[in-house]
Amino acid sequence: MKEIYVSVDIEASGPVPATYSMLSLGAAVVDDQKQTLYVEFRPTNDRFVPEAMKVVGRTLRDFAEKGRDPKEAMLAFRDWLTQVAKAGRPVFVGFNATFDWAFVNFYFHEHLGENPFGFGGIDIKSYYMGMSGCSWDDTRSSRIASDLKGSAPHTHNALDDAIEQAEMFRRMRKETTRKL
C-alpha cells in the first residue's frame, strides 16, 4: 500500500493533552503541499501555560469564540486524511513529532475512538539525526543545514509550520536517497 506522508503541526495551551487543549492543527501532504488542512479548536478547559499562549499569539477566549468543537474538528481532519490518502495509508510526520503526535493521537481516540495514522509516525528531528550523525542538541531547527530547511517561514501558525516541515522532510528524503 502506498504511503502518503502528511506533515502535521499543532499549537496547544500547554505541554500535555487532557490537561491542556489543542488549539489549532495544520496538515500538508509532503509530496503535494497544495493539499492542506487548517482547523482551530475550542479549548476543552480553561488551563493554559502563559508561555504557550505567548507562542500562539492569541488568547483562549479567542479560540473559544472562533474554534470548532473538538469532535467536529477531528472528523474534518479524518475526512481530509481519507480524501488525500485515497487508496494509500497516511503516515504522520512532525518536527518534534512526540509533542504533536501526543495531542493528535489523544484527540482522535478521545473524540473518534481511533487514529487513522495507526500508532506511530516519523519524527523529522530523529530522521535528521540519523542521516547526519549529529547530536540530539543539533537537531534544533536553528542548527539544521539551511539547504534542507526550505523557504517556508516558521510562524507558529500550525498550517504555515506544517508546510515548512513538509518541505524540510521532502528535502531530507531526497538528500538521503541521493546518498544511497
C-alpha positions in Angstrom: 0.0 0.0 0.0 1.4 3.4 -0.9 2.4 5.6 2.0 1.2 9.2 1.9 3.4 11.3 4.2 1.4 14.0 6.0 3.2 16.8 7.9 1.2 17.8 11.0 1.8 20.7 13.3 -0.3 21.7 16.3 -0.5 24.6 18.7 -1.6 24.0 22.3 -2.3 25.8 25.5 0.3 23.7 27.4 2.6 20.7 27.2 0.3 17.6 27.6 -3.1 16.5 26.2 -6.1 16.1 28.6 -4.6 18.7 31.0 -4.3 21.3 28.2 -6.1 22.0 24.9 -5.1 21.6 21.3 -5.9 25.0 19.8 -5.0 24.6 16.1 -3.9 21.9 13.7 -2.3 22.3 10.3 -1.6 19.5 7.9 0.1 19.3 4.5 0.8 16.4 2.2 4.6 16.2 2.0 4.7 15.5 -1.8 1.8 17.9 -2.7 1.8 20.9 -0.4 -1.2 22.3 -2.2 -3.2 19.7 -0.3 -3.6 21.3 3.2 -5.9 21.5 6.1 -6.2 24.0 8.9 -8.6 23.9 11.8 -9.0 25.7 15.1 -10.4 24.1 18.2 -12.5 25.3 21.1 -10.5 24.7 24.3 -11.7 21.8 26.3 -10.9 23.6 29.6 -9.5 26.9 30.8 -6.0 25.7 31.7 -3.0 27.2 29.9 0.7 27.9 30.3 1.4 31.6 29.7 4.5 30.9 27.6 2.5 28.5 25.4 -0.1 31.2 24.8 2.6 33.7 24.0 3.9 31.4 21.3 0.4 31.0 19.9 -0.1 34.8 20.0 -3.8 34.6 20.8 -6.0 34.1 23.9 -8.0 31.1 25.0 -11.1 33.3 24.7 -10.3 33.9 21.1 -10.2 30.1 20.4 -13.4 29.6 22.5 -15.2 32.1 20.3 -13.8 31.1 16.9 -12.7 27.4 17.3 -14.7 24.4 16.3 -16.0 21.6 18.6 -13.1 19.2 19.0 -15.1 16.2 17.7 -16.2 18.1 14.7 -12.6 19.3 14.0 -11.2 15.8 14.3 -13.9 14.5 12.0 -12.9 17.1 9.4 -9.2 16.0 9.8 -10.1 12.3 9.5 -12.2 13.0 6.4 -9.4 15.1 4.8 -6.9 12.3 5.5 -9.2 9.8 3.8 -9.5 12.1 0.8 -5.8 12.8 0.4 -4.7 9.3 1.1 -7.3 7.7 -1.2 -6.0 4.1 -1.6 -2.8 4.8 0.3 -2.0 4.9 4.0 -1.4 8.2 5.8 1.8 8.4 7.7 2.2 11.1 10.4 5.3 13.4 10.0 6.2 16.0 12.5 9.1 18.2 13.8 9.4 17.1 17.3 6.6 14.6 16.5 6.4 13.4 20.1 4.7 16.6 21.1 2.3 17.0 18.1 1.6 13.2 18.0 0.6 13.1 21.6 -2.2 15.7 21.1 -3.4 14.3 17.7 -3.4 10.7 19.0 -5.3 11.7 22.2 -7.8 13.8 20.3 -8.5 11.1 17.7 -9.1 8.5 20.4 -10.9 10.7 22.8 -13.3 12.1 20.1 -13.5 9.4 17.4 -12.3 6.2 19.1 -9.4 5.5 16.6 -6.5 7.2 14.9 -6.2 6.9 11.1 -2.5 7.2 11.4 -2.3 4.0 13.4 0.1 4.0 16.3 3.2 5.8 15.1 4.8 8.4 12.9 8.0 9.9 11.7 9.9 12.5 13.7 11.9 14.8 11.4 14.4 15.6 14.2 15.2 11.9 14.6 15.4 11.5 10.8 17.9 14.3 10.6 19.9 12.9 13.4 20.1 9.6 11.7 21.0 11.0 8.3 23.6 13.5 9.6 25.1 11.7 12.5 24.6 14.8 14.6 23.8 15.0 18.4 20.2 15.4 19.6 21.0 19.0 20.6 22.0 19.7 16.9 18.5 18.7 15.7 17.0 22.1 16.6 15.7 23.9 13.6 18.2 26.7 14.1 21.1 24.2 13.6 19.7 22.2 10.7 21.5 22.9 7.4 19.8 25.7 5.6 19.7 23.8 2.3 17.4 21.3 4.0 15.1 23.8 5.6 13.4 25.2 2.6 11.9 28.6 2.1 8.6 28.5 4.0 8.6 30.6 7.2 8.2 29.3 10.7 5.4 31.5 12.2 3.8 29.3 14.9 0.7 29.2 12.7 0.0 25.4 12.6 -0.6 25.4 8.8 2.5 27.5 8.0 4.6 25.3 10.1 3.2 22.1 8.7 4.1 23.4 5.2 7.6 24.3 6.4 8.1 20.9 7.9 6.8 19.1 4.8 9.3 20.9 2.6 12.1 20.1 5.1 11.2 16.4 5.2 10.9 16.2 1.4 14.4 17.7 1.1 15.8 15.4 3.7 14.4 12.3 2.0 15.8 13.5 -1.4 19.2 14.0 0.2 19.1 10.6 1.9 18.0 8.9 -1.4 20.9 10.5 -3.2 23.4 9.1 -0.7 22.1 5.6 -1.0 
